[in-house]
């Protein structure tokens, strides 16, 4: 089955890869220079980062951008 890329995966993927990387919401927020509430909103389907910010999230978490656009592995 081919990999499906979709913005609908972003919230779950941010949360999964943030936890996988051992980064707290507060730490991620500080490194991205956004509020912790912004991270919370992104992870709960209440808002989305713009594409440039999404690239920064991937960089901070040390993952390729496409990891944030597909269903994360397993459960978080």
N, C-alpha and C positions, 0 to 999 in steps of 0.2 A: 504494500500500500504506500503510495507516495506521501511525502510530508506535506501537511497543509499549513500554510502560513496565514495568520489572521490576527487582526487587532484584538479579537475576543480573547486570545490567549495571554495578552500582555499582563493583566492583573495577577493571574495565577503564576505566570512565569516569573514576574518580578519577585513575588513572595518566595517562590520555590528557590530561585537562584540566590536571593539575598540570604536566606537561611542556610542554604548549602555552602555559601561562602563564609558563613559565620559573621555576617554584618548585621548590626541592629538597624532598626528604622532610624534611630537618632544618628548613628554613624553615617548611614547612607545619605541622610538629609544634609548633614554637615559637609560631607565631601562634594555634594551636588549644589550646595548653597541654596537649599530650599527648606521649607519647614517640615517637621516630622509629620504634620497633618497632611502635607502634599503626598508623602510616601504612603500614608494610610489610605488616602483617597484613591491613589493609583492601584493599590492592592485590593481594594474593595469595590471595584467597578464604578466608582463615583467620579472618576476623572482619569485622564490619560496624559502622560507627558508628550510633548511634541517630539518630532523625529530627532532633532538635534539632542534633546535631553535624553531620549531613549538610547542614543549612541553613547552618551556619557554614563548612563546607568550600566550599560554593558561593559564599558571600560572599567568602571569602578569595581564591578563584580568579576572582571577578568574573563568574560565570556564573549563569544561572537554575537553580534546584534541579532542574527536570525534565531538564536536561542530564546529571545524574548517574544518572538512572533509565532512560536509553535508550542503545542501542548507540552508542558514539562514532564519528565519521566516520573512514574510512580505517584505517590501522594505526599503532600507536605505536612 
